[in-house]
Amino acid sequence: MLSNLHPYLTAGLGGILIGLASWLLWWGLGRIAGISGITSETLSSPTHPDTWRWAFLAGLILGGCLLGQGLEVPTLSTRPLYLLIPAGLLVGFGTVWGSGCTSGHGVCGLSRLSPRSLVATLSFMGTGFAMVYVMRHLAII
């Protein structure tokens, strides 16, 4: 089972699969695998004939659920909903404000050597590092 493999091997395998999936979407449909963009386009025009977006999102959700059932997945968060909901909304706002998310900028944009994606990735990674430091060492929440 995958849970018995070395963490570096599973992380490397996961990275390869993300890269392969991004490349397949680019090669097959000429589309960037930016999750926030795909979700936004799907929800803003749900009757649009491009059903690949629905299939993509369903595959993300169902694939995660199926693998989560088959593997030993730890609890992801013990935070209450009154913190998680505003945090999710802030992430959504940030992806709109930054014209993309980690998958669009960090995976697809950097692989295309986009300067804008480099700045965006450095910004959200730096902010993420700072927040982890604050949460772990300054114990604000």
N, C-alpha and C positions, 0 to 999 in steps of 0.2 A: 504494500500500500504506500501511497505517496507520503503519508505522514511519518513513515519510518526513514525516509531519505534525508540526507544531509541538507540543512537549510540553504546552503549555497547552491546546491543542485536544483532544489525546487524553485528558488528565486530565479536562477538562470533559465530554467525551463519555462517559468511564467513569463519572463521577459521575451524569450524567443517566440512564444505563442502570441503575445501582444504585438510584437513586431510583424509576425507572419500575418495575423489578422488584419493589421493596418495596411500592409502591403497588398493583400488580396483585395481589400475594398478599393484601394487606389487603382490597382491593375484591372480589376474586373469592372468597376463602375466609374472610375476616374474621380472618386469622392474621398475626401479626407475623413478619417475616423475620429472626428471630434464629437464626443458624446453630447455636449451641451448644444451644439449646432444641430445635430440630428434630432435630438429631443425637441428643441424649439421649433424646428421646421415641421416635425410630425404633429405637435400639439397646435400649432398655429393654422395648419391646413390639413386636418385629419382625413379629408376625402380626396386629397391629392393622389393621382394615380401611381406615384412612386412608392409602392408597397414594400420596397426593400428596407425602408426606414423602420416600419413596424416589425419586420422580420429581424432586423438588427437589434432593436430594443428588446424584443421578446427573447431573442437568443441570449442577450446579456443577463436578463432577469432569470430566465429558466435555467440557463447554464450555471449561474451562481447558486441557485437554489438546489439543483441536482447535485452539484459537487459539494455543496455545504452539507447535504444529507449523507453523502457517502464518505466524507472525510471528517476528521475530528477538528471542527472549527471552534475556536474559542469565542466566548462572548465578546462582541466588538465594543460595546459601550455600556457603562453602568450609569450614564448621565440621564437625568430626568428629561421628559419630553419638553418641558418649558425652556430648556437650554438647547435641545437638539433641533427643534423647529425653527427658532430664529437663526441658528447656525446654518441650517440648510438653506434658508432664504438668503442669508448673506453670501453663501457660496454661489447661489444662483445669480444674485446681483453682481458678484465679482466676475462671473463668467461672461455676463452680458457687457459689463464695463470693460473687461479686458479683451473683448472680442474673441473669446474662446476659453477652453478649459485645459487641464493638464494633458488630456489625451490629444487634443488638437494642437496645442503649442508644444508640449513637452515631447510627445512621441512623433507626431507627424511633421510639425513645423521644424523641429531641430534636425530631423533626418533630411529635410529639404534645404537646410542651411539658411533658414529665414532669420534675419536679424531681429525682426519684431518678435518672433517666437523666442529667441534667445533672451531678450529683455523681459518678456512676460514670464518665462520659466524661472529666470533668476529672481524675479520679483515674488512669485508665489512660493518658490522654494525657500527664499530668505525669510519671508513672512512665516512660513510653516516652521522653520527652525527656531525663529524667535518665539513663537507661541508655545512650542514644546518646552523651550527653556523656561519661559514664564510659568507654565503650568506645573512643571516638575520641580523647579527650584525655588520659585517664589510663592507657590501654593496659594494663588489668588482664589481659585474656585475649588 
